[in-house]
Amino acid sequence: MLLQLECQSNLRDFLLKKLQKQEKIAASECQKFTFDCLGSFRNNSENGFGLKVLMQYT
């Protein structure tokens, strides 16, 4: 759980930096970041959290 929270924080920072530069963010980028950070998708909530964060900031 701690790893997941750290991943969410890192992903949020990554997305905010892109948004500040007004760069477009592809959903695939978000999924790749999620996958790289967690190492694997264990269930739907982990699989989807990156996209949920993305949707909150776009």
Sequence and secondary structure as in RCSB ss.txt:
>XXXX:A:sequence
MLLQLECQSNLRDFLLKKLQKQEKIAASECQKFTFDCLGSFRNNSENGFGLKVLMQYT
>XXXX:A:secstr
 HHHHHHHHHHHHHHHHHHHTT    HHHHHHHHHHHHSS  SHHHHHHHHHHHHHT 
